[in-house]
């Protein structure tokens, strides 16, 4: 008995347009999307932010001591030069690898790529933002480029897993931004190289130093809705944070998890509109502490003594905020790793607020 007919004679051939479309898709997939050069030559700042920071910041550092990772709040707020001066450590020993909208997976990828040098550091600072615990938050370009199949299956929340599995099977989906640039430029390369400020932060956008005003509240609301849209509790980014902390600890580094200050009005809006999300984030912090991680929760800017002029918007600092945050980070680093305070007498007028677990010899009321 014949189950099917293998004789194709007499059947109409596939339309030429279909054959051309299939050939184009195969060329895009295997000739472009699965080639590493596409990411490096046509990635631009968003796609190449990770590797470009390794090349511009990690590689030239003679002896890294403190490594800062996180989102744009720390990208702007942590001045390597000011932290070095506060600690009295050599120039080039404090590295700021934070990226715009950076996640723990960005930080994990940076550590992996620069591990040969970063593993000799003393302290790793991991920035922790409230939007990390929103399971509806989309995947990033770093996720699409660097996440392994195992990580796509186990280190993300369900909505992200579906997106990333599609990208794993059909790489064109992951590389669509680079493909768009490739086609728009007719194949002419546009490599990206990170540019640094004099204090070795990555180049900042014009106008970042202007303080927020009451007229900026619509922007606060817009930012809030972007971070919390379709909010649902998520834990994938925290799994990535734990993986990074474990890797750094295995290399002998001390790890600090830091929640940077937020503008009072923004925090008020979060409390009023998304109380469930705020409570969930607080429980996540307590769980991290219960697991032995030192978490410094500085979100309450009033409690840490930040004036309104320290904020450019919901949480990005002005130059005043940069100075305050850099000093707080330096003081926290010295408390966590006393050997980092080299020949500099602490400023008696400045004291780190006790917003996280403190060492046993600290008499402050840690929360």
MOUR-V188143 format. One record per pair of residues at least 4 apart in sequence whose C-alpha atoms are under 8 Angstrom apart, sorted by the first residue. I is the first residue (numbers start at 1). GAP is how many residues later the second one is. Records with the same first field share a line. If there is no record, write none. Layout:
BEGIN
I=GAP / GAP
END
This chain:
BEGIN
14=4 / 5
15=4
16=4
17=4
18=4
19=4
20=4
21=4
22=4
23=4
24=4
25=4
26=4 / 5
27=4 / 5
28=4 / 5 / 144
29=4 / 5 / 141 / 142 / 143
30=4 / 5
31=4
32=6 / 147
33=5 / 138 / 139 / 141 / 142 / 143 / 146
34=137 / 138
35=4
36=4
37=4 / 5
38=4 / 5 / 140 / 141 / 144
39=4 / 8 / 9 / 106 / 136 / 139
40=4 / 8 / 151 / 152
41=148 / 149 / 150 / 151
42=136 / 137 / 139 / 140 / 147 / 148 / 149
43=4 / 5 / 134 / 135 / 138 / 147 / 148 / 149
44=4 / 5 / 134 / 146 / 147 / 148
45=4 / 147 / 148 / 149
46=95
47=94 / 95 / 98 / 131
48=4 / 144
49=4 / 50 / 145
50=4 / 49 / 56 / 59 / 60 / 92
51=4 / 59 / 62
52=4 / 140 / 141 / 142
53=4 / 5 / 44 / 141
54=4 / 5 / 56 / 59 / 60
55=4 / 5
56=4 / 137 / 138 / 139
57=4 / 38 / 39 / 40 / 143
58=6 / 37 / 56 / 59 / 60
59=55 / 58
61=31 / 32
62=30 / 31
63=29 / 30 / 54 / 57 / 58
64=28 / 29 / 30 / 31 / 53 / 54 / 56 / 57 / 58
65=28 / 29 / 55 / 56 / 57 / 58 / 275
66=27 / 28 / 29 / 55 / 56 / 57 / 58 / 59
67=27 / 28 / 29 / 30 / 51 / 54 / 56 / 57 / 58
68=6 / 10 / 26 / 27 / 28 / 29 / 30 / 56 / 57 / 58 / 59
69=5 / 6 / 27 / 28 / 29 / 30 / 38 / 55 / 56 / 57 / 58
70=4 / 5 / 27 / 28 / 29 / 32 / 33 / 34 / 36 / 37 / 56 / 57 / 58
71=4 / 27 / 28 / 29 / 30 / 31 / 32 / 56 / 58
72=4 / 5 / 26 / 27 / 28 / 29 / 30 / 244
73=4 / 187 / 242 / 243 / 244
74=4 / 22 / 24 / 53 / 186
75=21 / 22 / 23 / 24 / 25 / 126 / 127
76=125 / 128 / 240 / 241 / 246
77=239 / 240 / 244 / 245 / 246 / 248 / 249
78=5 / 18 / 123 / 244 / 247 / 248 / 251
79=4 / 17 / 120 / 121 / 122 / 243 / 244 / 247
80=4 / 12 / 14 / 15 / 16 / 119 / 120 / 121 / 246
81=4 / 10 / 13 / 118 / 119
82=4 / 117 / 241 / 244 / 245
83=4 / 11 / 243 / 244 / 246 / 247
84=4 / 5 / 6 / 7 / 9 / 10 / 246
85=4
86=241 / 244 / 245 / 258 / 260
87=243 / 244 / 247 / 253 / 254 / 255 / 256 / 257
88=252 / 253 / 254 / 255 / 256
89=4 / 251 / 252 / 253
96=104 / 105
97=10 / 13
98=4 / 9
99=7
102=4 / 5
103=4 / 29 / 134
104=4 / 22 / 24 / 133 / 134 / 136 / 137 / 140
105=4 / 37 / 38 / 132 / 135 / 136
106=4 / 36 / 37
107=4 / 19 / 137
108=4 / 132 / 133 / 135 / 136
109=4 / 37
110=4 / 5
111=4 / 7 / 133
114=4
115=4
116=4
117=4
119=129 / 132 / 133 / 134
120=131 / 133
121=132
122=130 / 131 / 132 / 215
123=130 / 131 / 132 / 133 / 210 / 214
124=124 / 129 / 130 / 131 / 132
125=130 / 131 / 132 / 133
126=115 / 129 / 130 / 131 / 132
127=130 / 131 / 132 / 133
128=4 / 129 / 130 / 131 / 132
129=130 / 131
130=4 / 148 / 151
131=6 / 96 / 97
132=5 / 102 / 105 / 106
133=100 / 101 / 102 / 103 / 104 / 105 / 148
134=93 / 94 / 97 / 98 / 99 / 100 / 143
135=22 / 23 / 24 / 25 / 96 / 97 / 98 / 99 / 100 / 101
136=23 / 24 / 93 / 94 / 95 / 96 / 98
137=90
138=22
139=4 / 5 / 21 / 24 / 25
140=4
141=4 / 33
142=4 / 5
143=4 / 21
144=20 / 23 / 30 / 31
145=29 / 30
147=4 / 5
148=4
149=4 / 16 / 19
150=4 / 5
151=4 / 5
152=4 / 9 / 12 / 13
153=8 / 12
154=82
155=81 / 82 / 84 / 85
156=4 / 5 / 79 / 80 / 81 / 83
157=4 / 77 / 78 / 79
158=4
159=4
160=4
161=4
162=4
163=4
164=4 / 10
165=4
166=4 / 5 / 7
167=4 / 5 / 6 / 7
168=6
170=4
171=4
172=4 / 7
175=4
176=4
177=4
178=4
179=4
180=4
181=4
182=4 / 5 / 6 / 7
183=4
185=4
194=8 / 9
195=7 / 8
196=4 / 5 / 6 / 7
197=4 / 5 / 6 / 7
204=4
208=104 / 110
209=103 / 108 / 109 / 110
210=102 / 108
211=97 / 98 / 99 / 100 / 101 / 102 / 107
212=4 / 96 / 97 / 99 / 100 / 101
213=4
216=4 / 97
217=4
218=4
219=4 / 94
220=4 / 46 / 93 / 94
221=4 / 45 / 48
222=4
223=4 / 91
224=4 / 42 / 45 / 46
225=4
228=46
231=46
232=45
233=44 / 47
235=4
236=4
237=4
238=4
239=4
240=4
241=4
242=4
243=4
244=4
245=4 / 10
246=4
247=4
248=4 / 5 / 6 / 7
249=4 / 5 / 6
254=82 / 83
255=38 / 39
256=37 / 38 / 39 / 40
257=36 / 37 / 38 / 39
258=37 / 38 / 39 / 40
259=36 / 37 / 38 / 39 / 40
260=37 / 38 / 39 / 55 / 65
261=37 / 38 / 39 / 40 / 43 / 54
262=4 / 5 / 37 / 38 / 39 / 52 / 53 / 54
263=4 / 38 / 45 / 48 / 50 / 51 / 52
264=4 / 36 / 37 / 38
265=4 / 49
266=4 / 48
267=4 / 33
268=4
269=4 / 5
270=4 / 5 / 8
271=4 / 7
274=4
275=4
276=4
277=4
278=4
279=4
280=4
281=4
282=4
283=4
284=4
285=4 / 10
286=4
287=4
288=4 / 5 / 6 / 7
289=4 / 5 / 6 / 68
294=62 / 63
295=61 / 62
296=59 / 60 / 61
297=58 / 59
298=5 / 6 / 57
300=4
301=4 / 5 / 6
302=4 / 5
303=50
304=48 / 49
306=4 / 15 / 18
307=4
309=9 / 11 / 12
310=7 / 8 / 9 / 10 / 11 / 12
311=4 / 5 / 6 / 7 / 10
312=4 / 5 / 6
313=4
317=4 / 5
318=4
319=4
320=4
321=4
322=4
323=4
324=4
325=4
326=4
327=4
328=4 / 24
329=4
330=4
331=4 / 20 / 21
332=4 / 20
333=4 / 5 / 7
334=4 / 5 / 6 / 7
335=24
336=23
337=4
346=4
347=4
354=4 / 10 / 11 / 12 / 13
355=11 / 12
356=10 / 11
357=9 / 10
358=4 / 6 / 8
END
